[in-house]
Amino acid sequence: MFRRFTASVVLLWAFGFLWFAVALPGPLPASVKTDAIIVLTGSQGRIEHAVKVLEAGKAPDLLVSGVDREVRPREFAVQFRVPARLMRCCVTLGYRAYDTRSNAVEAAQWVAEHNAKSVRLVTADWHMRRAALEIAREFPDEVRLELDGVPSHPSLSTLFLEYHKLLARAALNLWEALR
């Protein structure tokens, strides 16, 4: 009985990891519009993609969550080629977040301040599931979250670590819901 249970758990874990690694969330169709864009800092391509979406008029506002406290708006604009008019009207640099959990808190506060009802979440494809889980936990139920995964080429070790972080967060959420 114990061997069957253990084998079942191992198979479930293995198939879950295979699904996680092979079916990474991809980009949103270009036609999707939202009230806001939230991009989480980290791997290359995330911010560039979010700025392109903003420039294309797919949302009126952008929060860049997790910006280093030493980065000034002008430096940010130069590094990511953000036009000055967009920096003034439409881009918010979020300095309070330092991990995915605090990204979710920062994003929820910003969304409430901007009264957004639909949000495009931009992050790396391998990071998307856990980021979406964290953010959905903080957002009100009426806010629609659209997932816009930036394609990447994660290493096996990155996928392995991120899969276990996702499992841990899901288990914690379940534990908290049951208490």
N, C-alpha and C positions, 0 to 999 in steps of 0.2 A: 504494500500500500504506500509506504513512504517513498520507495523508488519511483513508482508511477507519478506520485505527486511532484517529486523533484524533477523528473523528466518533463512533466507537463509545464512546470514553471520555466525550466530552461528553454523548452521549445517556444513558449509564449514570448520570453525575453528575446530569443534569436529572431523570430519572425517580426517582432516589434522593431528591433534594430534594423532588420533588412528593409522594412517599410520606411522607417525614418530616414535611412541613408539613400534609398533609391527614389522615393517620391518626395523630393524636396519641393516646397512651395515655390511657384514661379512668379513672374511679373504679372501685374494686372493688365487687362486689355487697355489700350490707349484711350478708349472711349469713356472709361469710368471717371466720373466726377464725384468729388466729395466736398464737404464743408471745410476740411482742413487736412494737412499732411503732417505726420509726425515721423521723423527719422531718428533712429538711434545711432549714435556715433559708434565707430568701431572699424571694421574692415573696409577696405578700399571699395569705392563705387557707390556706397550708400548715399552719401550727401550729394554727390554729383547727380545721381538719379533723381533724388527728391527735388533738387533745384530745377532740373529739366522739366519735371512734372509741374512745378510751380510756374515756370516760364511758359509752359504750354496752356496755362489757364485751367488746369484740371482741379484746382482748389485755390481759394484766395489767401490762405495763410499757411505758414510752415513753422513748426517747432523743431529745432535741432536739440534733442535731449542728450545730456551728458557731455557738454562742451567743457573742456579744461578751463579752469578759472583764469588762467593767464592769457587766454585767447581773447583778443579785442575784436569787436565787430568789423573794423576796417581790415584787420589781418585775415579774418575769416572770409570776407568778401573777395579779397585779392586771391587767397589760396584756392577758393572754389569758384572763382569767376562769377560772382553774384553781382548783377547790375545794382548800382547805388539806389535806384528807384525801388527795387524789390527789397533791398535791405531795410530801407526806411519804412516801407508800408507793410511788408508782408512776412518778414523773417524774424523769429524770436529765437535767441540763443539761450538755451536752458543750461544753467550752471550748477543746479542742485543735485543732479543725478550722478552716481558713481558706479552703478551696476544695473542689471536689468530690473530688479525689484524697485529701485529708486527711480528708474526711468518711468515705470508705470505710475508711480505716485506723482511725479512731476507732470507727466502727460495728462493724467486725470484732472489735476488742478488747472492746467492750461486749457483743456477742453471745456471745463466748466466756465472759466473766465471768458472764453470765446463763444460759448453757447453752441458748440458744434454738435450736430446730430449724426454726422457721418465722417469717418476719419480713415484716411489711407495710411496704413502703417508700413513704413519702409525700413527694412533691415536685411541682413544677409539671409539667403535661403536656409542655411543650416541653423540660424538663430531664430527664425520666424515663429516656429511653434511655441517655444518657451516664452518668447517676447509677447506673443498674442495671448497666451495663457495668463501671464502676469498682468497685462494691460486690461484684458477683459474682466479680470477680477476686480480692478479698480474703477472701471467705467460704469456709469449707470446703464441699466438694461436697454434704455431707449437709444443709446448711441450705437450706430452700425459701424463695425470695424471691417475694413477692406484690407486684405493682406497683399502686399506688393513686394515679393521676395526678389532681392537682387542676386542674380546668378553668380555663383562662385565655384571654386574648386577646392573644397575643404579636404584636409587630410583625414585619414581614417581615425587618427587620434582625436582630432577636433570633433568629428561626428560621434565617436565613442563617448567623449566627455560630455558633449551637449545632450546626447540621448539620456545619459544618467542624470544630468541636471533636470531635464524635463520630467523624468520619472520621479525624482525626488520632489519637485514642485507639485506635481499632480498628487502624490501621496500626501504631502502636507495640506494641500487644499481639501482632500478627502477627509483627512483627520480633523481639520478645523470644522468642516461641515457636519461631521458626526458628533462633535462635542456639544 
